[in-house]
Amino acid sequence: MINYMFEVRNIDCSVSTQQAINNAAASLKMEGLTVTEKHKEWCQRLLNNEITKAEYIRLVKESSKGNRQADEN
């Protein structure tokens, strides 16, 4: 099981939350991972306290499972 022990913090106040999300998405893409607009939306909702971290992780995991199943077919 993955241990999510790091918190996302926006320390540089000159960077908007949306820009921070876009920067993180670009970093993940450079690592070969896929980041969709839906993933970014969930991240924004998490940072706005509209969903919990547990809900965010569940959504991303479910999305990942769907992508793996599509790749297998």
Sine and cosine of phi, psi and omega as CSV:
sin_phi,cos_phi,sin_psi,cos_psi,sin_omega,cos_omega
0.00,0.00,0.63,-0.78,0.00,-1.00
-0.98,0.19,0.69,-0.72,0.03,-1.00
-0.97,-0.23,0.94,-0.35,0.00,-1.00
-1.00,-0.01,1.00,0.00,-0.09,-1.00
-0.96,-0.27,-0.02,1.00,-0.03,-1.00
-0.97,-0.24,0.66,-0.75,0.04,-1.00
-0.99,-0.16,0.58,-0.82,0.08,-1.00
-1.00,0.06,0.81,-0.58,0.00,-1.00
-0.76,-0.65,0.67,-0.74,0.07,-1.00
-0.98,-0.21,1.00,-0.02,-0.08,-1.00
-0.99,0.16,-0.63,0.77,-0.02,-1.00
-0.99,0.17,0.98,-0.19,-0.07,-1.00
-0.91,0.41,-0.25,0.97,0.01,-1.00
-0.98,0.20,-0.16,0.99,0.02,-1.00
-0.98,-0.22,0.80,-0.60,0.02,-1.00
-0.94,0.33,0.34,-0.94,0.04,-1.00
-0.86,0.52,-0.66,0.75,0.00,-1.00
-0.89,0.45,-0.65,0.76,0.03,-1.00
-0.92,0.40,-0.63,0.78,0.04,-1.00
-0.89,0.46,-0.65,0.76,0.04,-1.00
-0.90,0.43,-0.70,0.72,0.02,-1.00
-0.89,0.46,-0.64,0.77,0.04,-1.00
-0.90,0.44,-0.69,0.73,0.02,-1.00
-0.90,0.44,-0.65,0.76,0.02,-1.00
-0.89,0.46,-0.66,0.75,0.02,-1.00
-0.89,0.45,-0.65,0.76,0.02,-1.00
-0.89,0.46,-0.69,0.72,0.02,-1.00
-0.90,0.43,-0.64,0.77,0.03,-1.00
-0.89,0.46,-0.61,0.79,0.04,-1.00
-0.90,0.43,-0.44,0.90,0.04,-1.00
-1.00,0.08,0.02,1.00,0.05,-1.00
1.00,-0.01,0.19,0.98,0.01,-1.00
-1.00,-0.09,0.40,-0.92,-0.01,-1.00
-0.99,-0.16,0.77,-0.64,0.07,-1.00
-0.82,-0.58,0.88,-0.48,-0.01,-1.00
-0.99,-0.13,0.17,-0.98,0.08,-1.00
-0.89,0.46,-0.54,0.84,0.04,-1.00
-0.90,0.44,-0.67,0.74,0.06,-1.00
-0.86,0.52,-0.69,0.72,0.01,-1.00
-0.90,0.44,-0.64,0.77,0.03,-1.00
-0.89,0.46,-0.69,0.72,0.02,-1.00
-0.89,0.46,-0.64,0.76,0.02,-1.00
-0.89,0.46,-0.69,0.72,0.03,-1.00
-0.87,0.49,-0.69,0.73,0.02,-1.00
-0.89,0.45,-0.62,0.79,0.05,-1.00
-0.89,0.46,-0.74,0.67,-0.03,-1.00
-0.93,0.38,-0.40,0.92,0.06,-1.00
-1.00,0.03,0.08,1.00,-0.03,-1.00
0.88,0.48,0.50,0.87,0.06,-1.00
-1.00,0.06,-0.41,0.91,0.10,-1.00
-0.71,-0.70,0.36,-0.93,0.02,-1.00
-1.00,0.10,0.24,-0.97,0.06,-1.00
-0.88,0.48,-0.61,0.79,0.02,-1.00
-0.89,0.45,-0.66,0.76,0.04,-1.00
-0.91,0.42,-0.66,0.75,0.02,-1.00
-0.87,0.49,-0.74,0.67,0.00,-1.00
-0.88,0.48,-0.66,0.75,0.02,-1.00
-0.88,0.48,-0.73,0.69,0.00,-1.00
-0.87,0.50,-0.71,0.71,-0.01,-1.00
-0.91,0.40,-0.67,0.74,0.03,-1.00
-0.88,0.47,-0.70,0.71,0.02,-1.00
-0.89,0.47,-0.65,0.76,0.04,-1.00
-0.89,0.46,-0.66,0.75,0.00,-1.00
-0.90,0.43,-0.67,0.74,0.04,-1.00
-0.87,0.49,-0.66,0.75,0.03,-1.00
-0.88,0.47,-0.64,0.77,0.01,-1.00
-0.93,0.37,-0.63,0.78,0.01,-1.00
-0.92,0.40,-0.63,0.77,0.01,-1.00
-0.91,0.42,-0.64,0.77,0.02,-1.00
-0.92,0.40,-0.61,0.79,0.01,-1.00
-0.92,0.39,-0.52,0.86,-0.03,-1.00
-0.96,0.26,-0.39,0.92,-0.03,-1.00
-1.00,0.07,0.00,0.00,0.00,0.00
